[in-house]
Amino acid sequence: MGADTSPPALQDFLTWRLHRLAKLTDRRSIDAYASVFGLGVGEARCLAAIGQFAPLSVKDLAAQANLDKAQASRAAQMLVDRALVLKSTSETDARGVVLTLTRTGRPLWKRVMKLIEQRNADIFGCLSAAEQRQLEAVFDRLIAHAEGRLEGSSPATP
């Protein structure tokens, strides 16, 4: 008989595991964002990204917050409506907008960032400091590879 041709178990794929971990952590984050800040997860991610990377266009916000442009636009508008984010006309593109935190948004951004820091500590608390550094380095490599920035990489490179 030939080699076993059955596919690997779904739960053994890295992408499956990453998605599962993301969903497990998102559930707790969603609850925390809603109960502590009254924000949806998309709004919280956008607030965090705007605070970290401002000024941002909606397109750049979508990329930084890992949302599609429509989701980022809706979340940004909700933050504008709550006076947490200022939307102004871009100096370089009269049709574009630029998003920045307001005086009201900055303290909330700091609180959101503290929650994100705490959530990360909770999630990665089962790992030693050395394991956390290793995992961060591995994630950095995987992200760079997925973005096509890793020099000398190809799909066949292990």
C-alpha positions in Angstrom: 0.0 0.0 0.0 1.1 3.6 -0.7 1.7 6.3 1.8 -1.2 7.7 3.8 -2.8 10.4 1.7 -5.2 11.7 4.3 -4.7 15.4 5.0 -3.3 16.7 8.3 -5.8 17.3 11.1 -7.3 20.8 10.8 -6.3 21.7 14.4 -2.6 21.1 13.6 -2.4 23.9 11.1 -0.7 27.1 12.4 -3.3 29.3 10.7 -6.1 27.4 12.4 -4.4 27.8 15.8 -3.7 31.5 15.3 -7.3 32.1 14.3 -8.5 30.2 17.3 -6.2 32.0 19.7 -7.3 35.4 18.2 -11.0 34.5 18.6 -10.5 33.3 22.2 -8.7 36.5 23.2 -11.1 38.7 21.2 -14.0 37.4 23.2 -12.6 38.7 26.5 -11.3 41.9 24.9 -14.8 42.6 23.4 -16.4 42.2 26.8 -13.8 44.5 28.4 -14.0 47.2 25.8 -17.7 47.3 26.0 -18.0 47.1 29.8 -15.1 49.4 30.7 -15.2 51.9 27.9 -18.5 51.5 26.1 -16.6 50.8 22.9 -16.9 48.0 20.3 -13.8 46.1 19.4 -13.4 47.9 16.1 -13.8 51.3 17.8 -11.2 50.3 20.4 -8.7 49.1 17.8 -9.2 52.3 15.8 -8.8 54.5 18.9 -5.6 52.6 19.8 -4.2 52.9 16.2 -5.1 56.6 15.9 -3.5 57.3 19.3 -0.3 55.4 18.3 0.1 56.4 14.7 -1.8 59.7 14.2 -2.3 61.5 11.9 -4.0 58.8 9.9 -6.2 58.7 6.8 -9.0 56.2 6.9 -7.1 54.0 4.5 -4.0 54.0 6.8 -6.3 53.5 9.8 -7.8 50.4 8.2 -4.3 49.0 7.6 -3.0 49.8 11.1 -6.2 48.5 12.9 -6.4 45.4 10.6 -9.9 46.3 9.5 -11.3 46.7 6.0 -11.8 50.3 4.9 -15.6 50.3 5.5 -15.2 49.0 9.1 -12.5 51.6 9.8 -14.6 54.4 8.4 -17.6 53.4 10.5 -15.6 53.0 13.7 -13.8 56.3 13.1 -17.1 58.1 12.5 -18.4 56.7 15.8 -15.3 58.0 17.6 -15.8 61.4 15.9 -19.5 61.4 17.0 -18.3 60.7 20.6 -15.8 63.6 20.4 -12.9 61.2 20.9 -11.4 61.7 17.4 -11.1 64.8 15.3 -11.6 64.4 11.5 -10.1 67.2 9.5 -9.3 67.8 5.8 -6.0 66.5 4.7 -3.5 69.2 3.8 -2.1 67.0 0.9 -5.4 65.7 -0.5 -8.5 68.0 -0.3 -10.7 64.9 -0.7 -9.1 63.0 2.1 -9.4 63.3 5.8 -7.0 63.0 8.7 -7.8 61.5 12.0 -6.3 62.6 15.3 -7.3 62.2 19.0 -9.1 65.0 20.7 -8.4 66.2 24.2 -11.2 63.9 25.4 -9.9 61.0 23.4 -6.3 61.1 24.6 -7.0 60.0 28.2 -9.3 57.3 27.0 -6.7 56.1 24.5 -4.2 55.8 27.4 -6.8 53.7 29.4 -7.4 51.5 26.3 -3.7 51.0 25.9 -3.4 50.0 29.6 -6.2 47.4 29.0 -4.4 46.1 25.9 -1.2 45.8 28.0 -3.0 43.9 30.7 -4.8 41.6 28.2 -1.4 40.8 26.7 0.1 40.1 30.1 -2.9 37.8 30.9 -2.6 35.9 27.6 1.2 35.5 27.6 1.5 35.1 31.3 1.8 31.3 30.9 5.1 31.9 29.1 8.5 32.7 30.7 10.1 36.0 29.8 12.5 34.1 27.4 9.6 32.3 25.8 7.7 35.6 25.3 10.8 37.2 23.6 11.1 34.1 21.4 7.4 34.2 20.4 7.7 37.9 19.7 10.7 37.3 17.4 8.9 34.4 15.6 5.8 36.5 15.1 7.9 39.4 13.8 9.4 37.0 11.2 6.1 35.5 10.2 4.5 38.9 9.8 7.5 40.2 7.8 7.4 37.1 5.6 3.6 37.4 5.1 4.1 41.1 4.1 6.8 40.0 1.7 9.5 42.0 3.4 11.7 39.1 4.5 14.8 39.2 2.3 15.5 36.0 0.4 12.2 34.4 1.3 10.2 32.3 -1.0 7.2 30.0 -0.5 9.6 27.0 -0.5 11.9 28.4 2.2 11.2 26.8 5.5 
